[in-house]
């Protein structure tokens, strides 16, 4: 299960929010949803992977930690962590940064 949380929708857009929390937009992930990443090391992995969906009055965040690059072309299998101390600490950092 992913680490999901919501915050009230701020005035700035998702790209500005991504910069504020240290993430880089990766791609559109669906209607009103964008995929963002924040590598922990220079090689790109492990990295935090965050989906942000714009709702009417809130932003819905869906966070996990990709431990390694997908091993087969065209798949999304990546050894992801969806809970635990590291993911919880990152969620708390994001919430704190955006609700100040």
N, C-alpha and C positions, 0 to 999 in steps of 0.2 A: 504494500500500500504506500502510495506517495505521501509526502509531507504536504498537506494542503492547509492554506490559511487565507483569510481575506483582510483587506484594509479598506477604509473609506476611500473612494476615488479622489485622488488629488487633482489639482488644476492642470499640472503638466502632463504631457503625453508619455507613453510608454518608453520611447527612446530616451527622453530626459531622465526618467526614473531609472532606466538601465544604467546610465552614466553615473547617477547619484549613488547607486549601490555597487558599482564596480563591475557590471556585466556588459557583454557585447551582444547586440542583436544578431541572431543567427539566421532566422527565416520565419516566414509566416507559418503558423501551425494550424490554422483553421480560421473560421469567421471570428473576428475580433480577438484573435489569440496570436501571440508571438512567442517564439522560442529564443531564450537568452542563455549565454554560457559565461562561466568565469573559471578559467583554468587555474589550478593550484600550482602547477609547475610549467616551465618553459615549453616542454614538449606537447602541451595541450591536454594531457591526462595525468592524473585524475582531474576532473573538472566538475563544478556544480552546473547542473542543467535545470533551468527554471522556465516553466511555461507561465505566461501571464495572460489572463483572459479578462477583457473589459466587460463588466456587467453594467447595468444601468447606473447604480450608485456605488459600486465597489470594484476593486480589482481582486481577482481570484488567482492566487499563486499556487503552483504545483511544483515542488522541488525534489530533486534527487541528486545523488553523486554518482557520476559515471567513473568507474574505476579504470576502465581501459577502453580503447577504441573497439568498435564492432569488429568481430573476427571474420565474418563472411560478408562479401559485398551484397548490398541490398537488404541487409537485415538490421535490426535495431538491438540485437543482443550485445550488451556492453558491460556486464558485471556491475550493475547499478546497485547502490545502497539507497533504500527508501526511508530508513529510520536510523536511529542511533544518535550518539552524542554529537558527532560532527555535523550531521544534517540538522539536528535540533539547534545547535549553536548558530549555524548559518541562518536558519529561519529567524531566530531571535535577533541576529544582527540586522537582517533586512527590515524586520518590523520596527526595530528601534530607530534605524536610520530614516525610515519613511513616516514615522509618527512623531518625530521631534517638532 
